[in-house]
Amino acid sequence: MKRYEGKVAVITGGGGEIASCLALRLGQEGARIVLVEKSEERGYKCLDDLKDKRIEGKLVLGDVGDENVAHQAVVMANESWGKIDLLVNNAVGSEPYANLWELDDDAFDKSYRTNLRATFIFTKLIIPYMINNGYGRIVNIASVAGKEGNPKMAPYSSTKSGIIGFTKAVAKEVVNDGVIVNCVTPAVIMTRPVREGDPKAVTYMKSKIPMGRFGEVYETANMIAWLLSEACSFTTGAVFDVSGGRATY
């Protein structure tokens, strides 16, 4: 039997490489997918890839930090398939690689809106449906930076740390409702933001990885996929590293 047969998943940052890989994985194992993506180009690319594999998918375009966008995703999932079983808060926002005192005053707000506020909004709107159905799996994507703090990335590190605390708190609130909430903390994964990012920042982050290489997209998707499955049944409020040995706690 396919692991996600009949399940409905909402994935934010749905046009990103990790999200696209995950969406295909879930879809090929029976899930129906609602993608939420700010970039029209990336969003439709992922949606087209799903359709090419005959996977049922929908796309909501917009800023994940906007509650109206989250509401659209909830309505679309419920009107299309009548429920939401899986949620992946994957959208990521960062800021220029710089010392704290060199950043613009709105640098934290930008990271907060996409990283922590969006995670809060989507979880807040979707989790009641999961509680009502007696089943749900939520995976929030944080970062090793949220554990250790990356210099010259203070807004990003602090909002990713917030996602870790948010995950632990919410998991305890729904621990007896059939809803499991976990968090993944990748190190440097070879995706577009890494390829296009500040070379100094990327070099620094890679130097911290004992394996001496970047993680691959599919390696992160593998971890998330398990956390979204029914096999993950006695683990909640936990943080799972995909870090090549950088963080082991």
Wavefront OBJ file of the C-alpha trace (Angstrom):
o trace
v 0.000 0.000 0.000
v 1.185 3.510 -0.763
v 2.161 5.409 2.396
v 0.053 8.498 1.704
v -2.903 6.980 -0.118
v -5.862 9.358 0.219
v -3.893 11.945 2.203
v -4.033 15.680 1.437
v -0.868 17.743 1.933
v -0.263 21.496 2.074
v 3.331 22.536 1.350
v 4.486 26.148 1.675
v 7.364 27.407 -0.407
v 6.024 24.827 -2.812
v 8.148 25.910 -5.761
v 11.417 25.359 -3.938
v 13.621 22.412 -4.765
v 13.116 20.543 -1.492
v 9.364 21.143 -1.644
v 9.173 20.063 -5.282
v 11.088 16.865 -4.572
v 8.890 16.165 -1.550
v 5.658 16.904 -3.423
v 6.579 14.389 -6.117
v 7.499 11.824 -3.466
v 4.225 12.238 -1.611
v 2.182 12.357 -4.797
v 3.718 9.212 -6.218
v 2.707 7.472 -3.007
v -0.911 8.591 -3.198
v -1.134 12.101 -1.741
v -2.924 15.092 -3.238
v -0.959 18.293 -2.995
v -1.689 21.987 -2.401
v 1.378 24.083 -3.151
v 1.721 27.609 -1.756
v 4.351 29.687 -3.528
v 5.162 33.357 -4.034
v 6.930 32.893 -7.377
v 4.515 32.223 -10.218
v 7.294 30.699 -12.327
v 8.478 28.243 -9.662
v 4.961 27.443 -8.504
v 3.661 26.483 -11.936
v 6.852 24.558 -12.704
v 6.258 22.301 -9.696
v 2.542 22.010 -10.471
v 3.317 21.001 -14.056
v 5.775 18.388 -12.791
v 3.032 16.925 -10.614
v 0.578 16.835 -13.511
v 3.175 15.143 -15.719
v 3.233 12.326 -13.145
v -0.573 12.285 -13.003
v -0.541 13.581 -9.444
v -3.497 15.696 -8.312
v -2.253 19.133 -7.336
v -3.376 22.702 -6.784
v -1.450 25.964 -6.531
v -2.026 29.044 -4.385
v 0.121 32.041 -5.327
v 1.021 34.604 -2.713
v 3.024 35.668 0.318
v 3.004 32.915 2.946
v 3.119 35.542 5.668
v -0.325 36.778 4.595
v -3.178 35.133 6.491
v -5.446 35.511 3.445
v -3.079 33.352 1.410
v -3.097 30.678 4.100
v -6.889 30.847 4.188
v -7.008 30.340 0.402
v -4.902 27.202 0.760
v -7.204 25.821 3.457
v -10.313 26.547 1.407
v -8.794 25.031 -1.732
v -7.804 21.825 0.046
v -11.196 21.426 1.688
v -13.233 22.295 -1.381
v -11.152 19.967 -3.548
v -10.696 16.978 -1.245
v -12.554 17.660 1.992
v -9.658 17.548 4.448
v -6.023 18.303 5.259
v -3.819 15.554 6.672
v -0.285 16.820 6.170
v 1.349 20.239 6.497
v 4.927 21.169 5.651
v 5.976 24.696 6.592
v 8.881 24.924 4.179
v 8.949 28.547 2.955
v 12.183 30.319 3.830
v 13.183 33.950 4.081
v 16.594 35.406 4.797
v 18.398 38.718 4.686
v 21.746 40.103 3.488
v 24.827 38.417 4.951
v 26.037 41.131 7.298
v 26.781 42.068 10.866
v 23.730 42.953 12.913
v 24.603 46.659 13.067
v 24.957 46.793 9.281
v 21.439 45.548 8.560
v 18.447 47.681 7.672
v 15.840 48.048 10.406
v 13.386 45.818 8.547
v 15.807 42.885 8.119
v 14.347 40.979 11.057
v 10.786 41.673 9.936
v 11.468 40.123 6.522
v 12.898 36.926 8.003
v 10.208 36.777 10.659
v 7.364 37.135 8.167
v 8.379 34.220 5.958
v 9.960 31.934 8.538
v 8.113 32.232 11.828
v 4.919 34.178 11.125
v 4.012 31.963 8.162
v 4.647 28.806 10.198
v 2.394 30.180 12.936
v -0.393 31.198 10.552
v -0.569 27.998 8.514
v -0.383 25.788 11.587
v -2.987 27.844 13.427
v -5.465 27.623 10.535
v -4.901 23.981 9.595
v -4.455 22.213 12.907
v -8.145 22.433 13.936
v -9.053 20.357 10.861
v -6.514 17.749 11.884
v -7.806 17.669 15.445
v -11.359 17.291 14.168
v -10.291 14.356 11.970
v -8.189 12.806 14.733
v -5.139 12.656 12.494
v -2.392 14.943 11.261
v 1.306 15.258 10.571
v 3.095 18.618 10.609
v 6.738 19.173 9.741
v 8.306 22.593 10.213
v 11.572 23.343 8.424
v 13.986 25.245 10.634
v 17.775 25.212 10.291
v 20.936 24.236 12.101
v 21.421 28.006 12.319
v 18.472 28.000 14.709
v 20.429 25.738 17.048
v 23.911 27.192 16.808
v 23.444 30.704 15.417
v 25.263 31.678 12.245
v 27.274 34.913 12.504
v 26.102 37.649 10.168
v 22.746 35.873 9.927
v 21.130 37.027 13.170
v 17.536 37.535 11.902
v 17.553 34.214 10.050
v 19.094 32.317 12.973
v 16.719 33.774 15.530
v 13.552 33.130 13.516
v 14.656 29.573 12.771
v 15.286 29.098 16.482
v 11.747 30.355 17.034
v 10.409 27.625 14.755
v 12.086 25.006 16.941
v 10.439 26.381 20.087
v 7.110 26.730 18.287
v 7.266 23.091 17.182
v 7.868 21.825 20.708
v 5.060 23.905 22.195
v 2.427 23.007 19.601
v 3.344 19.316 19.691
v 2.500 19.214 23.398
v -0.803 20.986 22.825
v -2.054 18.280 20.441
v -0.196 15.247 21.751
v -3.449 13.416 22.537
v -5.347 14.499 19.415
v -3.722 12.233 16.846
v -1.607 15.096 15.524
v 2.179 14.767 15.444
v 4.388 17.845 15.041
v 8.107 17.673 14.348
v 10.886 19.860 13.020
v 13.750 19.352 10.578
v 16.958 21.359 10.838
v 19.005 21.134 7.633
v 22.528 22.423 7.300
v 23.567 23.626 3.841
v 21.461 21.871 1.203
v 22.342 22.363 -2.455
v 19.422 24.514 -3.572
v 18.975 27.784 -5.460
v 19.493 30.044 -2.386
v 22.818 28.309 -1.796
v 23.901 28.513 -5.435
v 22.928 32.181 -5.572
v 23.843 33.095 -1.993
v 26.711 35.112 -0.626
v 29.854 33.012 -1.296
v 31.326 33.905 2.104
v 28.206 32.725 3.902
v 28.057 29.491 1.913
v 31.758 28.776 2.457
v 31.392 29.379 6.188
v 28.412 27.057 6.512
v 30.056 24.293 4.490
v 33.189 24.517 6.621
v 31.100 23.617 9.685
v 29.898 20.293 8.199
v 32.067 17.328 9.271
v 31.140 15.351 6.145
v 32.700 18.162 4.117
v 29.914 18.431 1.572
v 26.538 20.015 1.004
v 23.411 17.991 1.633
v 21.322 16.909 -1.321
v 17.684 17.852 -1.816
v 16.509 14.246 -1.777
v 18.225 13.627 1.572
v 16.107 16.301 3.229
v 12.969 15.111 1.434
v 13.624 11.579 2.712
v 13.588 12.759 6.320
v 10.467 14.878 5.892
v 8.641 12.065 4.109
v 9.162 9.685 7.017
v 7.996 12.280 9.544
v 4.816 12.718 7.483
v 4.095 9.003 7.374
v 2.039 6.844 9.718
v 5.295 5.094 10.626
v 6.147 8.180 12.678
v 3.743 7.375 15.486
v 5.575 7.855 18.813
v 7.828 10.796 18.000
v 6.545 14.340 18.409
v 7.985 17.702 19.397
v 11.368 16.498 18.175
v 14.079 18.091 16.063
v 15.757 16.050 13.312
v 19.077 17.155 11.865
v 20.022 16.800 8.220
v 23.420 18.291 8.800
v 26.204 15.906 7.861
v 27.217 15.711 11.514
v 27.285 19.434 12.240
v 24.673 19.297 14.980
v 24.098 16.140 16.998
v 21.817 17.303 19.782
l 1 2 3 4 5 6 7 8 9 10 11 12 13 14 15 16 17 18 19 20 21 22 23 24 25 26 27 28 29 30 31 32 33 34 35 36 37 38 39 40 41 42 43 44 45 46 47 48 49 50 51 52 53 54 55 56 57 58 59 60 61 62 63 64 65 66 67 68 69 70 71 72 73 74 75 76 77 78 79 80 81 82 83 84 85 86 87 88 89 90 91 92 93 94 95 96 97 98 99 100 101 102 103 104 105 106 107 108 109 110 111 112 113 114 115 116 117 118 119 120 121 122 123 124 125 126 127 128 129 130 131 132 133 134 135 136 137 138 139 140 141 142 143 144 145 146 147 148 149 150 151 152 153 154 155 156 157 158 159 160 161 162 163 164 165 166 167 168 169 170 171 172 173 174 175 176 177 178 179 180 181 182 183 184 185 186 187 188 189 190 191 192 193 194 195 196 197 198 199 200 201 202 203 204 205 206 207 208 209 210 211 212 213 214 215 216 217 218 219 220 221 222 223 224 225 226 227 228 229 230 231 232 233 234 235 236 237 238 239 240 241 242 243 244 245 246 247 248 249
